[in-house]
Amino acid sequence: WEERYDPASGRAYFVNHNTETTTWEHPSPLPDGWEARATSDGRAYYVNHNTKTTSWDDP
């Protein structure tokens, strides 16, 4: 994650370069074994390498 600032409001926001997503909320780290990815159209999803499953919901 990278912290940036909106020039219009001065508010901090966060950029995930792996999933090409942004959020106003401070991101918390993913649990061990999880990885954030993005589909070809930019939708974020999550991979649990421990159980070899995926989820649309942030764990």
C-alpha positions as CSV (number, residue, x, y, z in Angstrom):
1,W,0.0,0.0,0.0
2,E,1.1,3.6,-0.7
3,E,-0.3,6.6,1.2
4,R,-1.2,9.6,-1.1
5,Y,-3.0,12.8,-0.5
6,D,-6.0,14.2,-2.5
7,P,-4.9,17.6,-3.7
8,A,-8.4,19.0,-3.6
9,S,-9.3,18.0,-0.1
10,G,-5.9,17.3,1.5
11,R,-7.3,13.9,2.7
12,A,-5.1,10.9,2.8
13,Y,-6.0,7.9,0.7
14,F,-4.3,4.6,0.0
15,V,-3.3,2.9,-3.2
16,N,-2.8,-0.9,-3.6
17,H,-0.6,-1.3,-6.7
18,N,-1.1,-5.0,-6.8
19,T,-4.9,-4.8,-7.2
20,E,-4.9,-1.3,-8.7
21,T,-7.5,-0.2,-6.1
22,T,-7.8,2.8,-3.8
23,T,-9.5,3.4,-0.5
24,W,-10.0,6.3,1.9
25,E,-9.9,3.9,4.9
26,H,-6.5,2.9,6.3
27,P,-5.9,-0.7,5.2
28,S,-5.1,-3.3,7.7
29,P,-2.7,-6.1,6.8
30,L,-4.1,-9.3,5.5
31,P,-3.9,-12.4,7.7
32,D,-1.0,-14.8,7.1
33,G,-1.4,-16.8,4.0
34,W,-3.7,-14.3,2.2
35,E,-2.9,-12.3,-0.9
36,A,-4.9,-9.5,-2.6
37,R,-5.2,-9.8,-6.4
38,A,-7.3,-8.2,-9.1
39,T,-9.3,-9.6,-12.0
40,S,-8.5,-8.4,-15.6
41,D,-11.2,-5.8,-15.2
42,G,-9.8,-4.5,-11.9
43,R,-12.1,-6.1,-9.4
44,A,-10.2,-7.0,-6.2
45,Y,-10.4,-10.5,-4.8
46,Y,-8.4,-12.4,-2.1
47,V,-6.5,-15.7,-2.3
48,N,-6.1,-17.9,0.8
49,H,-3.0,-19.9,0.1
50,N,-3.5,-22.0,3.2
51,T,-6.9,-23.4,2.1
52,K,-6.4,-22.8,-1.7
53,T,-9.6,-20.8,-1.8
54,T,-10.6,-17.4,-3.1
55,S,-13.0,-14.8,-1.8
56,W,-14.5,-11.5,-3.0
57,D,-14.7,-10.3,0.6
58,D,-11.7,-8.9,2.4
59,P,-10.7,-11.3,5.1
